[in-house]
Amino acid sequence: MDAQKRVANRRRMRAFRVRNRVRGTADRPRLTVHRTQKHIWLQLVDDEAGKTLLAASSKTLEIARGGNVAAAKAVGEDLGKRAASLGIKAACFDRGSYKYHGRVKAVADAVRAAGLKF
């Protein structure tokens, strides 16, 4: 197995470990984070119904440089405000295979500041 496949496999297993413990419901959806070098995506997911309730990304906000902490904060604030308008007050945070620092932490802090609890 070459190095890229090993890294991808380890990342997939980390994400499964986190997702095993975190489940979203209609009352408390799962807030998922996906990031690349250029953009960041957030979703509120109801796992019981298998539906995405709300989504936000640096692409939809048309942020020129979507791969930095400032963009992550902007996307987190946008998602938090839109979730509050839908009446969602709490969520479970699913960081996936990413460490809780940098852009992932900035998203969590911005969503909390916008009023979503987790």
N, C-alpha and C positions, 0 to 999 in steps of 0.2 A: 504494500500500500504506500503510495507516495505521500509526501508531506501535506499537500493541500487536502487530500482526502481525510487524513488523520485529524487535521485542524477542523474541517467541516464536521466530522463525526463527533469530536469533542464538544463543539459548539451546539450541535443538535441535542446531545445528551444533557448538557447543562440546561438548555431550554426546556426539555422534557421534565427535568427534576423540579424546576420552578413551577411549571404548569401543572404538575401532579398535585401540588399543594394549593394552588390558586384556582378557584372556580368562580365564574361570574353568574349572577342571577339577574332577574329583571330589576330587583330592588337595589342590588349592589353589583353592577357589571364589572368586568375585568378590563382594566386599562392596559392595553398592550403597547409596547414601544418597539419600533423597528427603525434602525438607523443605518445609513451608509455614509460614505465620505462626503457625499454631496447633499443629502436630504435626510429628513426625519419624518416618520409617520406615526400617528397615534390613533388608536381605535378603542371605543368602548363596546365590549362584546358581551352579549347574554348567551352564556354557554348552554343553558337549559333549552332555549328555543333555537340556538344555532344561528343567531342573527347579530349583525353589527348594528348597534344603535346610533353611533355617531363616529365620524372620522375627521381627522384634520392632518394636514401635512404642510411642509414648507413649500411644496409644489403648488398646492391649492392657494396658499397665501401669496404666491408669487414673490417669495423672498429671493433676492439675487444670490446670496451666499447662504444656502440652507444647511450647511454642514458645520455650523459653529454654535456656541453656547447661546448667543443672542437670538439666533433663529429658533433654537429649542425652547427658549423662554417665550417667544412670541407664539409659537404653535401651542405650547402648554396653556398660555393665557386664553387663547382663542377657544381651545377645547373646553376649558373650565367654564368660560362664560356661556358657551352654547349648551353645555351639560346642565348648568343652572337654569337656563331658560326652558329646558325639557323637564325640569323637576328632579333631576338626578342629584342626590346630595352626598352619596358615598360610593366608593369604588374599591376594587382590589387591584393593587399595582403589580403588573407582570412585566418585569424588566427583561424577560427572555434570557438570552445567554450573555447579556451585557453586564458589566460591573456597574454598581451604583455609584458613579462619579461622573464628572464632566457633564456631557449633554443629557444623560439619563437623569442625573440628579437635578439639573436645571429644569427639566420638564416636570419632575415631581414637585419641586418647590413652586413653580409657576402655577401648576394645577391646584395645589393646596392654597396658594394665595388667592386664586379665583373663587375659592369656596368649596371645592370638592374635598371630602375627607377620605383618607385611607391610612 
